[in-house]
Amino acid sequence: MSILTILDINSEIMYNEMLYIDLFNFFKAMGTKMKSVYILRGLPGSGKTHLASSMKATNSNMAVVSADDYFMKDGAYQFDPRDLPQAHACCIARFLEHISAGKNVVVDNVHSRIWEYQNYITIALLFGYEVSVLEIECPDQETLERFQARNVHGVQLFSMERMWTRWEYDQRAKTAHLLEVTAV
């Protein structure tokens, strides 16, 4: 288990993984007002999947979709870059199923470019959902290397550097900064 502290989501919210405070209360409160879609953006190893799982644990009407799910075979992650288009097609199809069923949805993908998640936003708005974009920032090379060291899919540093250099800023995003990761 690790302790992941994310601080400063628009300078208002603090999140501590062990206690699931503030950030999850924020999302839970938003979810009670209307149907919600949460777009998570961040490099591999930034904590997106952990955050998505924690959000789902706080809301029984929450579903999580990720292109990574396509690569899970017999409990093991078996990535093949040739299958990325199919993985993303399956992800959006699952998203549509959950939206059609009236569920709140977390979309957990890297989303380095805005166009990569714009269809999720458009669909959600058409279905009357409120959309929030949460970005776990990677401000420097040191953070990039920390993310790479802890990513569970074995993404190489050179691949992550390419993702990082093509990253598009989205002014709609609430940003979170990774401050500390320690083993317990």
LUMNULUM-291171 format. One line per field, with one value per residue (C-alpha): residue number from 1; residue in three letters; y, z, x. Coordinates in nm, 3 decimals. Example, Ala and Ser with C-alpha at 12.3 -4.5 7.8 and 13.67 -1.06 7.14 Angstrom:
BEGIN
num = c(1 | 2) $
residu = c(ALA | SER) $
y = c(-0.450 | -0.106) $
z = c(0.780 | 0.714) $
x = c(1.230 | 1.367) $
END
This chain:
BEGIN
num = c(1 | 2 | 3 | 4 | 5 | 6 | 7 | 8 | 9 | 10 | 11 | 12 | 13 | 14 | 15 | 16 | 17 | 18 | 19 | 20 | 21 | 22 | 23 | 24 | 25 | 26 | 27 | 28 | 29 | 30 | 31 | 32 | 33 | 34 | 35 | 36 | 37 | 38 | 39 | 40 | 41 | 42 | 43 | 44 | 45 | 46 | 47 | 48 | 49 | 50 | 51 | 52 | 53 | 54 | 55 | 56 | 57 | 58 | 59 | 60 | 61 | 62 | 63 | 64 | 65 | 66 | 67 | 68 | 69 | 70 | 71 | 72 | 73 | 74 | 75 | 76 | 77 | 78 | 79 | 80 | 81 | 82 | 83 | 84 | 85 | 86 | 87 | 88 | 89 | 90 | 91 | 92 | 93 | 94 | 95 | 96 | 97 | 98 | 99 | 100 | 101 | 102 | 103 | 104 | 105 | 106 | 107 | 108 | 109 | 110 | 111 | 112 | 113 | 114 | 115 | 116 | 117 | 118 | 119 | 120 | 121 | 122 | 123 | 124 | 125 | 126 | 127 | 128 | 129 | 130 | 131 | 132 | 133 | 134 | 135 | 136 | 137 | 138 | 139 | 140 | 141 | 142 | 143 | 144 | 145 | 146 | 147 | 148 | 149 | 150 | 151 | 152 | 153 | 154 | 155 | 156 | 157 | 158 | 159 | 160 | 161 | 162 | 163 | 164 | 165 | 166 | 167 | 168 | 169 | 170 | 171 | 172 | 173 | 174 | 175 | 176 | 177 | 178 | 179 | 180 | 181 | 182 | 183 | 184) $
residu = c(MET | SER | ILE | LEU | THR | ILE | LEU | ASP | ILE | ASN | SER | GLU | ILE | MET | TYR | ASN | GLU | MET | LEU | TYR | ILE | ASP | LEU | PHE | ASN | PHE | PHE | LYS | ALA | MET | GLY | THR | LYS | MET | LYS | SER | VAL | TYR | ILE | LEU | ARG | GLY | LEU | PRO | GLY | SER | GLY | LYS | THR | HIS | LEU | ALA | SER | SER | MET | LYS | ALA | THR | ASN | SER | ASN | MET | ALA | VAL | VAL | SER | ALA | ASP | ASP | TYR | PHE | MET | LYS | ASP | GLY | ALA | TYR | GLN | PHE | ASP | PRO | ARG | ASP | LEU | PRO | GLN | ALA | HIS | ALA | CYS | CYS | ILE | ALA | ARG | PHE | LEU | GLU | HIS | ILE | SER | ALA | GLY | LYS | ASN | VAL | VAL | VAL | ASP | ASN | VAL | HIS | SER | ARG | ILE | TRP | GLU | TYR | GLN | ASN | TYR | ILE | THR | ILE | ALA | LEU | LEU | PHE | GLY | TYR | GLU | VAL | SER | VAL | LEU | GLU | ILE | GLU | CYS | PRO | ASP | GLN | GLU | THR | LEU | GLU | ARG | PHE | GLN | ALA | ARG | ASN | VAL | HIS | GLY | VAL | GLN | LEU | PHE | SER | MET | GLU | ARG | MET | TRP | THR | ARG | TRP | GLU | TYR | ASP | GLN | ARG | ALA | LYS | THR | ALA | HIS | LEU | LEU | GLU | VAL | THR | ALA | VAL) $
y = c(0.000 | 0.354 | 0.691 | 0.931 | 1.288 | 1.515 | 1.878 | 2.186 | 2.103 | 2.465 | 2.553 | 2.434 | 2.058 | 1.826 | 1.450 | 1.186 | 0.829 | 0.668 | 0.880 | 0.952 | 1.298 | 1.617 | 1.517 | 1.223 | 1.430 | 1.688 | 1.427 | 1.261 | 1.592 | 1.675 | 1.334 | 1.397 | 1.716 | 1.569 | 1.296 | 1.339 | 1.236 | 1.274 | 1.277 | 1.186 | 1.296 | 1.207 | 1.016 | 0.648 | 0.614 | 0.945 | 0.777 | 0.804 | 0.445 | 0.452 | 0.775 | 0.628 | 0.316 | 0.525 | 0.741 | 0.431 | 0.299 | 0.614 | 0.598 | 0.285 | 0.450 | 0.512 | 0.321 | 0.340 | 0.293 | 0.271 | 0.161 | -0.041 | -0.281 | -0.405 | -0.528 | -0.732 | -1.099 | -1.370 | -1.121 | -0.998 | -0.677 | -0.764 | -0.442 | -0.440 | -0.092 | -0.225 | -0.277 | 0.082 | 0.188 | -0.113 | -0.053 | 0.305 | 0.198 | -0.053 | 0.214 | 0.460 | 0.180 | 0.093 | 0.464 | 0.485 | 0.180 | 0.338 | 0.681 | 0.520 | 0.344 | 0.673 | 0.595 | 0.846 | 0.763 | 0.810 | 0.793 | 0.683 | 0.728 | 0.927 | 1.188 | 1.382 | 1.566 | 1.734 | 1.567 | 1.230 | 1.298 | 1.557 | 1.291 | 1.182 | 1.540 | 1.592 | 1.271 | 1.344 | 1.693 | 1.559 | 1.318 | 1.602 | 1.518 | 1.759 | 1.709 | 1.763 | 1.722 | 1.639 | 1.652 | 1.514 | 1.738 | 1.644 | 1.970 | 1.848 | 1.566 | 1.451 | 1.397 | 1.222 | 0.981 | 0.918 | 0.839 | 0.607 | 0.423 | 0.343 | 0.283 | -0.071 | -0.128 | -0.101 | 0.204 | 0.303 | 0.649 | 0.744 | 0.669 | 0.875 | 1.161 | 1.163 | 1.178 | 1.457 | 1.668 | 1.649 | 1.732 | 1.992 | 2.227 | 2.232 | 2.541 | 2.354 | 2.105 | 2.109 | 2.038 | 1.823 | 1.809 | 1.498 | 1.586 | 1.266 | 0.894 | 0.662 | 0.290 | 0.175) $
z = c(0.000 | -0.062 | 0.075 | -0.205 | -0.117 | -0.377 | -0.278 | -0.438 | -0.664 | -0.756 | -0.416 | -0.238 | -0.192 | -0.021 | -0.073 | 0.139 | 0.013 | 0.356 | 0.479 | 0.152 | 0.275 | 0.103 | -0.261 | -0.233 | -0.034 | -0.313 | -0.580 | -0.368 | -0.310 | -0.680 | -0.763 | -0.544 | -0.733 | -1.081 | -1.299 | -1.336 | -1.561 | -1.438 | -1.695 | -1.536 | -1.713 | -1.613 | -1.715 | -1.629 | -1.262 | -1.165 | -0.958 | -1.194 | -1.156 | -0.779 | -0.767 | -1.000 | -0.783 | -0.470 | -0.629 | -0.728 | -0.373 | -0.245 | -0.486 | -0.564 | -0.883 | -1.017 | -1.303 | -1.418 | -1.780 | -1.909 | -2.229 | -2.003 | -1.930 | -2.289 | -2.226 | -1.916 | -2.013 | -1.750 | -1.476 | -1.647 | -1.838 | -2.194 | -2.386 | -2.764 | -2.920 | -3.238 | -3.033 | -2.903 | -3.147 | -3.047 | -2.677 | -2.702 | -2.905 | -2.633 | -2.367 | -2.529 | -2.592 | -2.219 | -2.140 | -2.356 | -2.181 | -1.839 | -1.949 | -2.102 | -1.770 | -1.581 | -1.394 | -1.292 | -1.483 | -1.433 | -1.754 | -1.658 | -1.948 | -2.010 | -2.226 | -2.319 | -2.595 | -2.550 | -2.858 | -2.690 | -2.439 | -2.615 | -2.739 | -2.379 | -2.284 | -2.583 | -2.517 | -2.146 | -2.210 | -2.464 | -2.196 | -1.944 | -1.735 | -1.553 | -1.660 | -1.452 | -1.586 | -1.325 | -1.429 | -1.222 | -1.333 | -1.416 | -1.372 | -1.421 | -1.518 | -1.157 | -1.124 | -1.461 | -1.340 | -1.016 | -1.218 | -1.445 | -1.150 | -1.004 | -1.313 | -1.299 | -1.676 | -1.735 | -1.962 | -2.053 | -1.969 | -2.336 | -2.407 | -2.109 | -2.219 | -2.557 | -2.380 | -2.157 | -2.443 | -2.641 | -2.338 | -2.407 | -2.133 | -2.073 | -1.891 | -1.784 | -1.579 | -1.204 | -1.140 | -0.873 | -0.782 | -0.656 | -0.346 | -0.176 | -0.240 | 0.025 | 0.085 | 0.402) $
x = c(0.000 | 0.116 | 0.026 | -0.052 | -0.115 | -0.260 | -0.293 | -0.437 | -0.722 | -0.788 | -0.639 | -0.953 | -0.941 | -0.694 | -0.697 | -0.526 | -0.561 | -0.574 | -0.863 | -1.046 | -1.133 | -1.238 | -1.190 | -1.428 | -1.676 | -1.655 | -1.728 | -1.995 | -2.169 | -2.155 | -2.298 | -2.603 | -2.691 | -2.709 | -2.566 | -2.191 | -1.904 | -1.547 | -1.268 | -0.934 | -0.616 | -0.263 | 0.043 | 0.082 | 0.171 | 0.010 | -0.263 | -0.562 | -0.675 | -0.642 | -0.842 | -1.108 | -1.138 | -1.169 | -1.437 | -1.632 | -1.606 | -1.780 | -2.076 | -2.277 | -2.408 | -2.055 | -1.895 | -1.532 | -1.428 | -1.072 | -0.903 | -0.670 | -0.958 | -0.935 | -0.580 | -0.667 | -0.659 | -0.692 | -0.606 | -0.287 | -0.222 | -0.119 | -0.068 | -0.039 | -0.019 | -0.182 | -0.501 | -0.524 | -0.800 | -1.011 | -0.940 | -1.064 | -1.368 | -1.458 | -1.404 | -1.645 | -1.898 | -1.892 | -1.921 | -2.236 | -2.384 | -2.333 | -2.460 | -2.769 | -2.830 | -2.810 | -2.489 | -2.226 | -1.906 | -1.533 | -1.327 | -0.974 | -0.731 | -0.411 | -0.591 | -0.277 | -0.466 | -0.803 | -0.954 | -0.895 | -1.172 | -1.387 | -1.632 | -1.694 | -1.774 | -2.005 | -2.197 | -2.227 | -2.364 | -2.613 | -2.739 | -2.772 | -2.467 | -2.241 | -1.878 | -1.565 | -1.211 | -0.946 | -0.583 | -0.298 | -0.015 | 0.340 | 0.529 | 0.884 | 1.121 | 1.160 | 0.784 | 0.778 | 1.046 | 0.853 | 0.541 | 0.738 | 0.889 | 0.551 | 0.336 | 0.201 | 0.195 | 0.568 | 0.544 | 0.898 | 1.035 | 1.085 | 0.716 | 0.606 | 0.831 | 0.652 | 0.314 | 0.441 | 0.579 | 0.254 | 0.039 | -0.230 | -0.339 | -0.716 | -0.837 | -1.154 | -0.951 | -0.923 | -0.557 | -0.403 | -0.036 | 0.137 | 0.332 | 0.437 | 0.445 | 0.586 | 0.559 | 0.384) $
END
